[in-house]
């Protein structure tokens, strides 16, 4: 079985910088492959403090409900992404389906 070197040092450096930036933002490495450079990263969902947002919604006569709904939609789901290098040596990032 032959291995093909299609990435250079500069591309791999950018690849690892992206991974370190994602892990600083709360992502966790789920799967990693050195031979075919790719990483699957996952970020768990966060809890929304509903009593706090209900209080603000009442105090602002319902205006805060827009922020509350946005937070429920964005923070209440698990996020998984794939960061990889393709055959041409280009970096790409794609969302993964998660259950």
N, C-alpha and C positions, 0 to 999 in steps of 0.2 A: 504494500500500500504506500503510495507516494503522497507526500505533503507538498503543497504548492505555497510559495511565499508570495502573496499578492499585496501585502501591506508593507509600508516602509516605516522607519522609526518615527517620523513626524506624524503620520496618521495614528500610530499606536499611542503616541504621547497625547494627542487630542482626545482619543478614545478614553484613556484613563482619566483625563481631566474632566470629561463629561460625567464619567461614573462617580468620581469623587464629589463633584458638584451636586449630583442627584442624591448621594448618600448624606450629604450635609443638609439637604432639604427634607430629610425624613424617609427616603426610600431605603429599602432593605434588599440586598442581593438574594434572589431566589435561585437563579441558575446562572452558571458562568462557564464559558468554554474558551480555553486559550488557543486551541488549534484553529478553530474557526472563530475569530474574535467576535463574540456576542455576549451580552448580559441581559438577563430578564430581571427587572427591578419591580418591587411592589411597595405600595404605601397603603397601610390599613386605614379604614374609615375612622373619622373622629366623631366624638359625641358632641351634640349641640345642646347647650344649656337652655332648655325650653322655658323654664320659669323666669330666667333673666330676660329673655326676648319677649315673653308675654308681658312683663312689667313695662318694658320700653315701648311695646306696641300700644299699651293702654295710655302711657304718658304722652305719646306723640299722636294720639288719636288715629292710630292705624298706619301711619306712614312707615314705621319701623318694620311692618310686616313684609315689605319688599326685601329688606336686608335679611330678615329671618328666613323667608322662602329661598332666597339665593343660597344662604348657608346650608340649609337642609339639602338642597339639590347638589351642591358641590362637595360638601364634607361628608355626606352620609353614604358614600360609595367607595369601594376599594378600587384603587388605581394600579394598573400594571402596565409597564412599558418595556419595549425591547430596544436596546442600543446595540448596533452592530456595524461591522465593516463589510461591504459587499465585495464581489469579485474584482471590481474595478478600483478598489481601494477608497471608496467614498463612504463617509460616515452617514448613518441615518438613524432616526428614532421613530418608533411606531408604537401606537397603543395596542395592547393585548386585550383580548377578551378575558374577563375574570368572572368567576361564579360568586 
